[in-house]
Amino acid sequence: MNRRSIETVFLKALLAFMVVCIHSKLPGEFGKTVMYLSRTAVPCFFMISGYYIKKTDEKKLKIQIVSILKLTILSSMVYGILKACVALLKYESVIEFVTQQFNLNAIINLLLWNFSPFSGLLWYLNALIYTLVIYCFFKHINKLELLSVLAPLLLLMSLSFGKYSFLFSIQTPLQYSRNAWFVGILFFMIGYISSGIDLTKKKYYYLILIGSGCFLSLAEMLMFERMSVKSAGGILLGTIPVALGLMGLFLNINIRDNKVLVFFSQIGKKHSTFVYVFHIAVIEILSIFVLTKIRYSLVYLLPILVYTICVFSSVCLSKLKKRVKAIDMSVFE
C-alpha cells in the first residue's frame, strides 16, 4: 500500500467495527461499557486523516473532498428514502415528514453544526468536508500554526458543550458537541501535529496509554451514572489517550506476515467507509425483520453480523461497479 501503511488501514477496519458496536446498542452493563470504550473510533478516524494529510497534494485533496461530498449526497438520499419508508409504515403524514426534515432549524443544524436531518451518523462526513476545507484555507494563507494553537481551546469547548456541560448547569443538543468545530478540527490537528513527531516508541508505551485512557473513560462513565448526569454526548477525556495510543501502536507494529490481519487491512482500505455510512441502515432493517425473532443471547453477536453484511455488500457493489465499467469499455472496442 502506497500512501498509508497497511497497519493504519487495519486500524480503520477495527475502528469501523467499534462504530458498529456503538450503534448496535448491546444490552446491560457490558453494552454500556463497550459503547463508552468505542467512542474513540470517530476521533481516531479524524486523527488518521490529519496524520497523512501532508502526503496528499492539493489536487488529490480536492478530488478527495469532492468524493466525500458525492458520498454524503448519496448516503443522505439512501437514508432519506429509508426514513420516508419507515414513516409510511407508521402511517405518518407525508407532508408532516417533509416539513420535519426540511425546516429552517434542520438547515441551520446541517450548515452550522454538520447535523444531517436524515441520519445522525452522517455528521462525520459533513464534518470531514468542513475540516478538509478549513485545512486547505489555513494552508493557503500559511496560518496552519494558528489551527494548532487553537487545539486546546477546541478541546475545552468540546468538553464544555458535551459530556461536561452539566458543570455549567446546561444541557446542550448533541450536534453542539459533535461537529467539525469541536471534534473534527481538534483531532485532525492532533494527527497533523503527530505526523511531525517521532512516534517510534516501544509498544508497551502505547499499550499503557490505551489502558490508562480506557480506565479514565470507564471512570467517567461511573461518575456520570452516580451523578445521574444525562449529558448530550461528545468526547470523553479518556478518548484522547486511547486515540493517541491506538495511532502510535499501529504505527509501530508489523502485520505484513500475518495473512489474516492483511486480509482485514484490505477491509479497512476498501470497505471501512461503506461500513461506517451504511451500518445503521442494516441495523434498522434487521430490527424490523429479524431482531424481534432472535434469542436475547444472540443479540451480542449483532455487531459481527452487521459488520459482515456491510463488508459483503461493499464487496458485491465494488465487483458490480467493475463489471459495469467493463461493459461500458467494451462498447468502444
Phi and psi in degrees as a GROMACS rama.xvg file:
@    title "Ramachandran Plot"
@    xaxis  label "Phi"
@    yaxis  label "Psi"
@TYPE xy
-88.3278  -62.6212  ASN-2
-81.4514  -41.4519  ARG-3
-114.869  143.652  ARG-4
-67.2149  154.556  SER-5
-63.3076  -30.8801  ILE-6
-69.3051  -36.1364  GLU-7
-69.7208  -39.8849  THR-8
-72.395  -26.458  VAL-9
-64.7983  -40.2626  PHE-10
-59.4536  -38.7625  LEU-11
-61.7393  -37.6675  LYS-12
-63.4586  -40.795  ALA-13
-66.4918  -41.8787  LEU-14
-64.3165  -39.2297  LEU-15
-61.1722  -39.4221  ALA-16
-65.8799  -37.2491  PHE-17
-63.3314  -38.5801  MET-18
-64.5278  -40.6987  VAL-19
-61.0195  -39.7128  VAL-20
-61.7865  -39.2915  CYS-21
-59.1082  -47.8285  ILE-22
-86.716  -6.91038  HIS-23
-74.6577  -17.4584  SER-24
51.2962  59.7142  LYS-25
-64.225  144.668  LEU-26
-78.0157  162.475  PRO-27
74.2826  -172.579  GLY-28
-64.7059  -32.9674  GLU-29
-60.9465  -46.3524  PHE-30
-63.4671  -38.9868  GLY-31
-65.4816  -41.0786  LYS-32
-64.9221  -45.0746  THR-33
-60.5407  -41.2361  VAL-34
-62.5858  -45.5284  MET-35
-64.5474  -44.1239  TYR-36
-70.3957  -26.1401  LEU-37
-83.4552  -6.91745  SER-38
-66.0274  -11.84  ARG-39
-77.7863  -9.49683  THR-40
-60.6926  -55.3192  ALA-41
-65.654  -45.2138  VAL-42
-54.9927  -36.5823  PRO-43
-68.8278  -33.6376  CYS-44
-58.2879  -45.6534  PHE-45
-62.8094  -39.5035  PHE-46
-62.4124  -42.0259  MET-47
-62.2309  -42.8772  ILE-48
-60.9374  -44.0341  SER-49
-67.466  -36.035  GLY-50
-63.8147  -37.6989  TYR-51
-99.8022  3.21059  TYR-52
-63.9529  -30.4234  ILE-53
-65.3593  -23.7184  LYS-54
-88.4022  1.7053  LYS-55
-104.854  119.108  THR-56
-74.6367  168.117  ASP-57
-61.1529  -39.0607  GLU-58
-65.208  -46.3661  LYS-59
-65.3601  -34.3588  LYS-60
-65.9737  -41.0295  LEU-61
-63.999  -40.5702  LYS-62
-62.8657  -40.1984  ILE-63
-62.8239  -43.3505  GLN-64
-63.2478  -43.382  ILE-65
-63.3083  -40.5675  VAL-66
-63.0068  -42.4551  SER-67
-65.8636  -37.8356  ILE-68
-63.3694  -42.9795  LEU-69
-62.5243  -43.3555  LYS-70
-63.6785  -38.2762  LEU-71
-62.7891  -43.9142  THR-72
-64.9208  -45.2823  ILE-73
-62.1404  -48.1996  LEU-74
-65.815  -34.1068  SER-75
-64.2374  -39.3801  SER-76
-64.2346  -43.7792  MET-77
-61.6797  -48.5686  VAL-78
-71.8323  -29.9735  TYR-79
-63.6233  -44.1361  GLY-80
-66.4306  -43.7227  ILE-81
-61.979  -42.4299  LEU-82
-66.2033  -37.1676  LYS-83
-65.9969  -39.934  ALA-84
-64.5886  -41.8349  CYS-85
-63.0935  -40.0342  VAL-86
-63.5865  -40.6162  ALA-87
-67.1504  -37.5421  LEU-88
-63.9256  -29.3618  LEU-89
-90.8048  8.50601  LYS-90
59.8434  34.0015  TYR-91
-81.7883  154.186  GLU-92
-68.7179  134.731  SER-93
-63.7285  -40.9604  VAL-94
-63.8709  -42.7675  ILE-95
-63.3887  -40.1057  GLU-96
-62.9724  -45.6011  PHE-97
-64.8454  -42.7296  VAL-98
-67.2388  -29.6444  THR-99
-69.4476  -35.2401  GLN-100
-84.4336  -30.3237  GLN-101
-122.818  63.1838  PHE-102
-115.591  173.442  ASN-103
-60.8592  -40.9328  LEU-104
-62.8055  -41.239  ASN-105
-65.1736  -39.3949  ALA-106
-66.3469  -41.6947  ILE-107
-63.9267  -43.9639  ILE-108
-61.7853  -35.7213  ASN-109
-71.2741  -49.9105  LEU-110
-74.5819  -35.0302  LEU-111
-94.3759  -39.5944  LEU-112
-115.165  7.26472  TRP-113
64.9288  15.5811  ASN-114
-87.1688  116.529  PHE-115
-81.4862  136.384  SER-116
-73.5283  -13.0698  PRO-117
-93.9808  -35.2706  PHE-118
-159.098  131.652  SER-119
-60.7051  -31.6781  GLY-120
-70.8839  -16.9538  LEU-121
-72.0311  -4.54931  LEU-122
-58.9514  -32.2631  TRP-123
-61.7958  -45.6165  TYR-124
-64.4913  -44.4524  LEU-125
-62.107  -43.6109  ASN-126
-66.7657  -36.0484  ALA-127
-65.7643  -40.1581  LEU-128
-61.424  -48.7272  ILE-129
-58.4538  -44.9378  TYR-130
-61.933  -44.8255  THR-131
-67.13  -38.9534  LEU-132
-65.3125  -43.1224  VAL-133
-63.9799  -41.2199  ILE-134
-59.4382  -45.7498  TYR-135
-61.0432  -39.8386  CYS-136
-64.5629  -49.0831  PHE-137
-68.7853  -30.1262  PHE-138
-69.1467  -38.5637  LYS-139
-63.9327  -36.1582  HIS-140
-95.5861  9.41994  ILE-141
57.0907  45.2069  ASN-142
-128.244  33.0012  LYS-143
-63.0112  -29.1732  LEU-144
-63.9027  -25.7915  GLU-145
-66.1123  -40.5317  LEU-146
-63.4394  -37.6086  LEU-147
-64.5946  -41.1076  SER-148
-66.4753  -32.2022  VAL-149
-74.7997  -14.7432  LEU-150
-53.4512  -48.2864  ALA-151
-60.7754  -37.7141  PRO-152
-65.7794  -40.8547  LEU-153
-63.9748  -37.1288  LEU-154
-63.2297  -44.9068  LEU-155
-61.5839  -43.1047  LEU-156
-66.0226  -39.6811  MET-157
-60.8008  -44.9069  SER-158
-69.6557  -37.8773  LEU-159
-67.3187  -36.2891  SER-160
-91.1226  -5.58977  PHE-161
-113.404  -117.745  GLY-162
-60.2884  -30.5538  LYS-163
-104.117  20.8996  TYR-164
-65.9  -20.8597  SER-165
-64.4421  -22.8809  PHE-166
-64.4272  -23.8645  LEU-167
-105.242  14.0122  PHE-168
57.3549  37.8524  SER-169
-131.341  156.304  ILE-170
-129.683  106.515  GLN-171
-91.8712  151.922  THR-172
-61.654  155.645  PRO-173
-56.8031  -39.3533  LEU-174
-65.1669  -20.1078  GLN-175
-71.7237  -21.6858  TYR-176
-113.176  2.04009  SER-177
-133.535  81.269  ARG-178
-158.881  -176.705  ASN-179
-65.7305  -35.8774  ALA-180
-67.0376  -43.2905  TRP-181
-110.63  -4.07609  PHE-182
-129.323  -55.3619  VAL-183
-57.1348  -59.6018  GLY-184
-63.994  -39.8831  ILE-185
-56.7172  -56.7869  LEU-186
-77.0303  -28.341  PHE-187
-61.3827  -44.3254  PHE-188
-72.3134  -30.5759  MET-189
-62.3253  -42.5512  ILE-190
-65.3768  -40.72  GLY-191
-62.14  -45.7244  TYR-192
-65.4652  -38.383  ILE-193
-63.2672  -29.7161  SER-194
-66.2687  -19.2084  SER-195
-96.9159  6.72475  GLY-196
-115.533  142.61  ILE-197
-73.4438  106.927  ASP-198
-94.9582  11.1871  LEU-199
-75.1187  96.5671  THR-200
-129.474  170.29  LYS-201
-68.9375  143.386  LYS-202
-58.431  -34.5966  LYS-203
-67.5598  -21.2049  TYR-204
-59.8913  -45.2242  TYR-205
-74.1498  -32.8106  TYR-206
-64.898  -39.2114  LEU-207
-64.1438  -40.8056  ILE-208
-63.1434  -44.1109  LEU-209
-64.4362  -45.5858  ILE-210
-61.8263  -43.6411  GLY-211
-67.2428  -35.953  SER-212
-66.4813  -41.6322  GLY-213
-63.8417  -42.2438  CYS-214
-60.9856  -43.9845  PHE-215
-64.7657  -40.1432  LEU-216
-62.7495  -42.8949  SER-217
-67.9778  -35.9849  LEU-218
-64.1628  -39.5326  ALA-219
-63.9645  -41.1846  GLU-220
-59.1747  -47.4114  MET-221
-64.7558  -38.3784  LEU-222
-63.052  -45.4074  MET-223
-63.4169  -37.286  PHE-224
-67.2258  -45.9695  GLU-225
-67.4626  -31.1377  ARG-226
-88.724  0.553104  MET-227
53.5998  42.722  SER-228
-89.467  125.269  VAL-229
-108.126  79.4956  LYS-230
-80.2108  158.547  SER-231
-67.5062  -32.7709  ALA-232
142.753  -148.985  GLY-233
90.5439  -172.827  GLY-234
-82.8274  162.089  ILE-235
-104.454  162.584  LEU-236
-62.2827  -35.5749  LEU-237
-70.0776  -14.3296  GLY-238
-61.8456  -39.5247  THR-239
-66.3077  -52.0613  ILE-240
-63.2446  -34.0241  PRO-241
-65.6577  -45.7403  VAL-242
-63.115  -44.8509  ALA-243
-63.255  -41.6278  LEU-244
-63.8385  -43.1921  GLY-245
-63.2779  -45.934  LEU-246
-58.3011  -50.1934  MET-247
-63.0137  -41.2819  GLY-248
-62.8195  -47.6218  LEU-249
-76.543  -11.6945  PHE-250
-86.167  -8.33451  LEU-251
-122.106  12.1234  ASN-252
-115.214  164.073  ILE-253
-126.229  115.076  ASN-254
-112.194  7.94509  ILE-255
-63.8538  -23.5699  ARG-256
-90.1033  -4.23789  ASP-257
-104.788  107.795  ASN-258
-63.5736  -34.28  LYS-259
-65.4208  -46.4084  VAL-260
-68.5044  -34.677  LEU-261
-63.5594  -39.2023  VAL-262
-60.7509  -44.6042  PHE-263
-68.3247  -27.9624  PHE-264
-66.1159  -30.7513  SER-265
-66.1166  -33.9631  GLN-266
-63.1643  -43.9803  ILE-267
-62.1458  -38.567  GLY-268
-73.2743  -43.8023  LYS-269
-102.914  -25.0012  LYS-270
-127.193  -4.77813  HIS-271
-63.97  -37.3377  SER-272
-65.754  -42.0311  THR-273
-61.4909  -43.9822  PHE-274
-58.7357  -46.2797  VAL-275
-61.0576  -47.0496  TYR-276
-71.5937  -39.8721  VAL-277
-110.38  4.33317  PHE-278
-67.7095  -30.6894  HIS-279
-64.0561  -39.7922  ILE-280
-61.3036  -41.2388  ALA-281
-64.3277  -43.5364  VAL-282
-62.0361  -42.8595  ILE-283
-65.9094  -40.3548  GLU-284
-66.2718  -43.3445  ILE-285
-63.7865  -36.5928  LEU-286
-65.4488  -28.5642  SER-287
-80.0425  -43.5591  ILE-288
-106.909  -18.6151  PHE-289
-124.578  -50.1904  VAL-290
-59.6913  -31.0871  LEU-291
-70.6791  -12.8921  THR-292
-108.223  -4.49603  LYS-293
-98.5511  161.161  ILE-294
-69.2429  152.277  ARG-295
-57.8559  -42.3992  TYR-296
-63.6527  -27.8696  SER-297
-77.5855  -11.3773  LEU-298
-61.2792  -29.0399  VAL-299
-67.8107  -16.5355  TYR-300
-89.8861  -0.835353  LEU-301
-56.5798  -46.2269  LEU-302
-57.2596  -39.7985  PRO-303
-66.6036  -41.9775  ILE-304
-63.5084  -47.0653  LEU-305
-63.921  -44.1974  VAL-306
-60.4535  -44.4706  TYR-307
-64.2804  -43.7325  THR-308
-62.1848  -42.4564  ILE-309
-65.1623  -45.1922  CYS-310
-63.8315  -45.02  VAL-311
-60.6167  -42.8626  PHE-312
-64.1093  -41.2887  SER-313
-64.6653  -40.7457  SER-314
-62.9764  -44.9352  VAL-315
-62.8494  -42.751  CYS-316
-65.9356  -36.8236  LEU-317
-64.6429  -43.7401  SER-318
-67.0485  -38.6013  LYS-319
-63.6671  -40.7863  LEU-320
-62.9609  -40.9097  LYS-321
-65.3703  -39.9726  LYS-322
-66.4406  -39.9165  ARG-323
-62.9386  -41.439  VAL-324
-64.1567  -39.8158  LYS-325
-63.6281  -38.911  ALA-326
-65.9434  -41.4714  ILE-327
-62.2967  -41.3386  ASP-328
-68.8334  -32.6984  MET-329
-67.1378  -22.7333  SER-330
-64.4795  -31.9664  VAL-331
-91.3372  -1.69493  PHE-332
